[in-house]
Amino acid sequence: MFLRRCAFCCFWLVLGLFVIRQPESAAHAIRALFEGLALLADALSLLVSAF
């Protein structure tokens, strides 16, 4: 459990530093992530509606 908490804190620390140091790259990465999640949601809705 301790390692899990440490990994969680490190993840947010690295993500925060990435956003602070390279905001334009971070914006592109976050946009791509959300577009991927939207595509996944669309695919899942099509799969569910097919049955």
C-alpha positions, 0 to 999 in steps of 0.5 A, a space after each residue: 500500500 505504501 508503494 502504491 501511495 508513493 507511485 500515485 504521488 510521483 505520478 502527479 508530481 511528474 505530471 505537474 512538472 510536465 504541465 509547468 515546464 512544457 504547457 504547449 506539449 502538455 495541452 496537446 497530450 491531454 487533448 489526444 488523451 481525451 480524444 482517445 477516451 471519446 473514441 473509446 466511449 463511442 466504440 463502447 456505445 456502438 458495441 452496447 447498442 448492437 446487442 
